Amino acid sequence: MRPVTRRQAGHHAARSAATRAQVIRTLERLLGAGEPFSEISVQRILEEAGVSRATFYSHFQSKSDLLVQLTDELRQSLLALAQQWDLGTGEGAADRLARFFEDVLTVHRAHQGVLTAVREAASYDASVGDFYTANLEGFDETMLRLLRSEQAAGATPADVDAPSASRIIIWGGAQAIAHHIAVDDGTGDAVFAHELAQIWWHGAFRRPTG
């Protein structure tokens, strides 16, 4: 048997990655068209993506695993966006936070079908539920560290209970954003982002002391 060359191995890896991406984009497209995740069968995905069942299961354990991998890509993009935001100092911090939330809303609207699907599946599929919970817990931990860092610097009042505040900010914020996108056509995004920023900034980060 002829040994597999480095070039052949690289070609195979590239083709495998392209196939995986093709399947992921297929599910994203179906969800973006408004189809409920529960009504999209693996067979439908196979037909739309033009791959065999064996190929599908060589990349994904299940349809739920496919959704998790698709959502993880979105999570990474949101994390990258969050890392660009800096509390900063002086005037205008709340306004910068509001602009950050407008960017977050733009991302959420662009991927509304995917986010709706993962919330739907999390209610009945343990693997998706674990992923969804771990995702928010990760953001919760990041927020908790930020609040405690601001308290250590004397910028956030010591009487702010950081664990409770971070929980309300992240878990409550996720639900508020999801509901807003479901009931608003986008014309209210700037106002919503402004109010969310004001609540975060003046309710926790720079809560008045008295």
ABEGO torsion letter per residue (X at the ends): XBBBBAAAAAAAAAAAAAAAAAAAAAAAAAAAAGBBAAABBAAAAAAAAGBBAAAAAAABABAAAAAAAAAAAAAAAAAAAAAABBAEBEBGAAAAAAAAAAAAAAAAAAAAAAAAAAAAAAAABAAAAAAAAAAAAAAAAAAAAAAAAAAAAGABBAABBAAAAAAAAAAAAAAAAAAAAAABAGAAAAAAAAAAAAAAAAAAAABBBX
